[in-house]
């Protein structure tokens, strides 16, 4: 078999299955018509794309994309076996946490993976077949799953069939139009209902970026989005004018919109009775050593929830901060332990555990410790109310440990080991050291 400028390659007849090459010759373009799978993958794996001509390299890329779709369908099948079918309403779904722990995913990421898996295997047989055939990518399938949310069974059947039939060869923009048209055709009265549903799921999410930066993403209704944007613009123009009056260089309207958002947040945090978590008002929290705070050293500190941050950045904000002293071990850098005999951790112990753990101690969970429960590893009164027996666990994983059959063991080095009901063990490293 000769492919482009690639040398001859022999494939055993038993390995070829139904792959038939007319006249004993095939180009990569012709192989695009073959069903994806192990045979084609083995064939492609023996090709050096650098030896192909321009057309061959493009076809080579397309062929691998088709194999990725096939492998995605195989992965969906494997995940479906682990997570099982959609549980009854109100039932606990601990298999999602098993997926999260096994794949090193966050609980939210695993929940989305499992939801997509169940939708594809239970509701979208035509799209699943298109995925296996290499005609639809996993990302396409995820978008279809999102689009059918809230549709009745008959409407889902119509959308599944129409989209799967038209997706081969479609550009992304055309696919989105086709999907939207299919949803409206299957449920013409859905527009307002879906808008109301989307409005109920409005949210603001946060992401951490390099260089001590972060980002916020708000998902609002179109009217609310325009309202917020107009408010930011109005405040930003005032800040820009004030900067010019003060002789400061113009940072640009985009920067002043960001400043306006921070100004709103500072106003909200300055109210007389702010909400509290574990007895403390909501705060931006820094952790650093005293020499770095005083400018005598530049050891990295930590912005709680973000991670390591430059000491110079902390010093910039030091004048506006209320500082609390926490003692750390000078060798390990871990917060020093101290215990108590009462059930509910007193304020100082709660502060200590939250500052030590930073986040939920379940593998892959990133929920900040300030939003978690303080859980007794060994239940009281047998287990003490101490830092050695208490750790931060989010409400979901607290319930997982209490009702889902999971167990956790805290260790002296600050690490912990979770054990799933099937006996699978997951190691969680100690909280980040203070260096």
Buried (B, 14 or more C-beta within 10 A) or exposed (E): BEBBEBEEEEBEEEEBEEBEBEEEEBBBBEBBEBBBBEBBBEBBEEBEBEEBEEEBBBBBEBBBEBBEBBBBBEEBBEBBEBBEEBBEEEEEBBBBBBBBBBEEBBBBBBBBBBBBBBBBBEBBBBBBBBBBBBBBBBEBBBBBBEBBEBBEEEBBBBBBBBBBEBBEEBEEEEBBEBBEBBBBEBBEEBEEEBEEEBBEEEEEEEEEEEEBEEEEEEEBEEEEEEEBEEBBEEBBBEBBEEBEEEEEEEEEBEBBBBBBBEBBEEEEEEEEEEEEBBEBEEBEBBBBBEEBBEEEEEBBBBBBBBEBBBBEBBBEEBEEEEEEEBEBEEEEBBBEBEEBEEEEBEEEBBBBBBBBBBBBBBBBBBBBBBBBBBBBBEEBEEBBBBBBBBBBBBEBBBBBBEEBEBEBEBEEEBBBBBBBEEEEEBEBEBBBBBE
